[in-house]
Every structure is written in C-alpha cells, then in structure tokens.
Amino acid sequence: MRLLTALSLVSAAALVTACGGAPKPEAQSAQSRAAVSAAEAVGAQNVPQAALHLKMAKDQVESAEAHMANGDNELAELALKRAEADAELALALTREEQLRAEAREAQQKVEALKQK
C-alpha cells in the first residue's frame, strides 16, 4: 500500500511539473512585441508580402496570450518565438522593398541624365 501511495505521489508531482512548470515567457513576449512594433514602424503593413508575415506575427502573439491565460507557458513561448521570427521577416521584406524602390529611383535619375 505504501508503494502504491508513493507511486501516486511521484506521478502527481511529475504531472504538475510537466503541465505548469514553465514560467511565463515575459522576456520573450517583450522581444516579440518589439519585433512586431519595429515591423510596423517601417511600414510592413504597406508591403503585401511583409504584411502577411506581420499578420501572422500578430496572430501568434494573440495565440501566446491565450496559451499563457491557460497556463500553457511552453506553448506560449513557442508561439512568441514564431511571432518574433515572422515579425523579423516582415521587417526584412519591407527594408528590401524600400531599397529596391530607391534603386529604381536612382536608375530613373541616371536614365534622365543620359537623355540630356
């Protein structure tokens, strides 16, 4: 009987540790939100491909909030890492488009100077 009780306690402890042992990913949350803000600041919402990744990042942040509310901190952290990656991709795609636009403008200026 003692063995059964001891095994039950060990099993219960393992279950508690596995389900809710991870702390809230507050640092990751701050990083992910900062990455989303950075992408928005450069205008990712105005570049179609970047806007898609920005939307996915925002959706992952919302998903992470729901996971944290349910105590699923490990899933929340994974969602926040995906959010950060999507936001960083949105930022990179936006910067790439901006650089391409600048290059096109410079090329047009060169062509205009050649015409004179």
C-alpha positions as CSV (number, residue, x, y, z in Angstrom):
1,M,0.0,0.0,0.0
2,R,2.8,2.4,0.8
3,L,4.4,1.6,-2.6
4,L,1.2,2.5,-4.3
5,T,0.8,5.7,-2.4
6,A,4.4,6.6,-3.1
7,L,4.0,5.9,-6.8
8,S,0.8,8.0,-6.9
9,L,2.6,11.0,-5.3
10,V,5.5,10.7,-7.7
11,S,3.1,10.5,-10.7
12,A,1.2,13.5,-9.4
13,A,4.4,15.5,-8.9
14,A,5.6,14.6,-12.4
15,L,2.2,15.7,-13.9
16,V,2.3,19.0,-12.1
17,T,5.8,19.7,-13.3
18,A,5.1,18.8,-16.9
19,C,1.9,20.8,-17.2
20,G,2.6,24.0,-15.5
21,G,6.3,24.1,-14.6
22,A,7.5,26.7,-17.1
23,P,7.4,30.3,-16.0
24,K,5.5,32.9,-18.1
25,P,7.7,33.8,-21.1
26,E,7.6,37.5,-20.3
27,A,11.0,38.3,-21.8
28,Q,10.1,36.5,-25.0
29,S,6.8,38.4,-25.0
30,A,8.6,41.7,-24.8
31,Q,11.0,40.7,-27.6
32,S,8.2,39.5,-29.9
33,R,6.1,42.7,-29.3
34,A,9.2,44.8,-30.0
35,A,9.8,43.0,-33.3
36,V,6.2,43.5,-34.3
37,S,6.4,47.2,-33.4
38,A,9.6,47.5,-35.4
39,A,8.0,46.0,-38.5
40,E,5.0,48.3,-38.2
41,A,7.3,51.3,-37.7
42,V,9.0,50.7,-41.1
43,G,5.6,50.2,-42.9
44,A,5.4,46.4,-43.2
45,Q,1.6,46.7,-43.4
46,N,2.1,48.5,-46.8
47,V,4.2,45.8,-48.5
48,P,2.0,42.9,-49.4
49,Q,4.4,40.0,-48.7
50,A,5.6,41.7,-45.5
51,A,2.0,42.4,-44.4
52,L,1.3,38.7,-44.5
53,H,4.1,37.9,-42.1
54,L,3.2,40.9,-39.9
55,K,-0.3,39.5,-39.6
56,M,1.0,36.0,-38.8
57,A,3.2,37.6,-36.1
58,K,0.3,39.4,-34.5
59,D,-1.8,36.2,-34.7
60,Q,0.9,34.3,-32.9
61,V,1.2,36.9,-30.2
62,E,-2.6,36.6,-29.6
63,S,-2.2,32.8,-29.5
64,A,0.6,33.1,-27.0
65,E,-1.6,35.3,-24.8
66,A,-4.3,32.6,-24.9
67,H,-1.8,29.9,-24.0
68,M,-0.5,31.9,-21.1
69,A,-4.0,32.5,-19.8
70,N,-4.5,28.7,-19.8
71,G,-1.2,28.1,-18.1
72,D,0.4,26.6,-21.2
73,N,3.6,28.7,-20.9
74,E,5.8,26.3,-23.0
75,L,3.3,26.6,-26.0
76,A,3.1,30.4,-25.4
77,E,6.9,30.7,-25.6
78,L,6.9,28.7,-28.9
79,A,4.2,30.9,-30.3
80,L,6.1,34.0,-29.3
81,K,9.3,32.8,-30.9
82,R,7.3,32.2,-34.2
83,A,5.9,35.7,-33.8
84,E,9.3,37.2,-33.4
85,A,10.6,35.3,-36.5
86,D,7.6,36.4,-38.6
87,A,8.0,40.0,-37.5
88,E,11.7,40.0,-38.3
89,L,10.9,38.6,-41.7
90,A,8.3,41.3,-42.3
91,L,10.9,43.9,-41.3
92,A,13.5,42.4,-43.7
93,L,11.0,42.2,-46.6
94,T,9.9,45.8,-46.0
95,R,13.5,47.0,-46.0
96,E,14.2,45.1,-49.1
97,E,11.3,46.7,-50.9
98,Q,12.4,50.1,-49.8
99,L,15.9,49.5,-51.1
100,R,14.5,48.2,-54.4
101,A,12.4,51.4,-54.7
102,E,15.4,53.6,-54.0
103,A,17.4,51.6,-56.6
104,R,14.6,52.1,-59.2
105,E,14.5,55.8,-58.4
106,A,18.3,56.1,-58.8
107,Q,18.1,54.2,-62.1
108,Q,15.4,56.6,-63.4
109,K,17.6,59.6,-62.5
110,V,20.5,58.0,-64.3
111,E,18.3,57.5,-67.4
112,A,17.1,61.0,-67.2
113,L,20.6,62.4,-67.1
114,K,21.6,60.2,-70.1
115,Q,18.7,61.8,-72.1
116,K,20.1,65.4,-71.5
